[in-house]
Amino acid sequence: MTLIIIRISFRGTQEVIRAEMKAFIHWLKQTAKTHGFLHFADEDCQPLATSQVPGYRIACIRL
């Protein structure tokens, strides 16, 4: 199963944004794994150079 991230935004200073992004990514990985997801994808991004799951036309990485 793949969890697709539709849209997410952060506001504030660079330090606040960085901290919130790190916290969100940590939460996302733990929650997704707990519920049986194997990958997560971002429909707004092109395939990644590294860690990309083959065959996806959007950014998709293994958890």
Rosetta blueprint (number, residue, H / E / L):
1 M L
2 T E
3 L E
4 I E
5 I E
6 I L
7 R L
8 I L
9 S L
10 F L
11 R L
12 G L
13 T L
14 Q H
15 E H
16 V H
17 I H
18 R H
19 A H
20 E H
21 M H
22 K H
23 A H
24 F H
25 I H
26 H H
27 W H
28 L H
29 K H
30 Q H
31 T H
32 A H
33 K H
34 T H
35 H L
36 G L
37 F L
38 L L
39 H E
40 F E
41 A E
42 D E
43 E L
44 D L
45 C L
46 Q L
47 P L
48 L L
49 A L
50 T L
51 S L
52 Q E
53 V L
54 P L
55 G L
56 Y L
57 R L
58 I L
59 A E
60 C E
61 I E
62 R E
63 L L
